[in-house]
Amino acid sequence: MCLLVAGGLLAGCGKKQKAPEEIALPELNRALQVWIMNNGSAPRNLNELTNFPAFAGRRLPTPPPGKKLAYDPATKQIIFADQ
């Protein structure tokens, strides 16, 4: 039995690990609204939003070239803004 377990563990060693799935921007904005309702203001760092249990093992969206993720205080939304 020990050999089967060890063999099963070793079989997965050569496999590439999948990159974490991205959080969709609408999902991120819903989490932001919950954050604001609970804390009274936006997070200091957008990475704090990845602590939501629904986002476990996922990462912030990758902005298109020339853009960055940013918080727009006027709309209280996360957007892709020019760098």
N, C-alpha and C positions, 0 to 999 in steps of 0.2 A: 504494500500500500504506500509506503514512504517513497518508493521509486516512482510510482505513478504521480504522486503529488509533485515531487521534484521535477519529473519530466514535464508535467503540465506547466510549471512555473518557468522552466527553461525554454519551452516552446515559444513563449511570448517575448522573450528577451530581444530577438532580432527585429521585431516589428517596430515601425515608426509610430510614435504616439501622435494622435490627432491633435491639431491645434485647437485651443478652446473656441467654442462657438461664440460669435459676436452677438451682443445684445442689440436688437433692432432699436432704432432711434425712437419710434413711438413708445416702445416698452420703457425705454430709459426716461422719457418725458413723463410717463405715468408714475414711475418710481420717484421722480423729482417732485411731482405734485404731492405725493404721500409724504415725502421728506419735509417739504415746506409746511404741510399741515401739522406734522408732528413736532417740528423744531422751530417753526416761526420764521425761518429764513433758509436760503439756499445753502448747500454744503460748501465748505471752503475749497474742497477739491472734488472734482467730478468722480474720481476713483472711489470716493466714499460710497457712491451709489451701488457699486458692485458688491457691497456687503449685504444687500437684500438676499434673503434665502432663495428666492426664485432665480437669482442670477449666479448661484453657486457654480463655480467652474467655468464661467463665461467671462468674456472681456468686453471692454468698451468698443464701439464701432470704429473701424478704421476710416478716417476722413479721406475724401478724394484728394488727389494731388493739389497742392496749393491751398488747402483748407485745414482747419483745426476744429476740434470740438470746443465749444464755448457756451457759456451760460448767457442768455440775453435777458437782463433784468426787466426790460420793458414788457416782454411777452411771457416772462417766467418759463422759458423753454430752452432746451439744449439744441443748439444749431451747429451747422458746419459754417464757420466764419472764415473769411480770408485771413491768411497768415500775415 
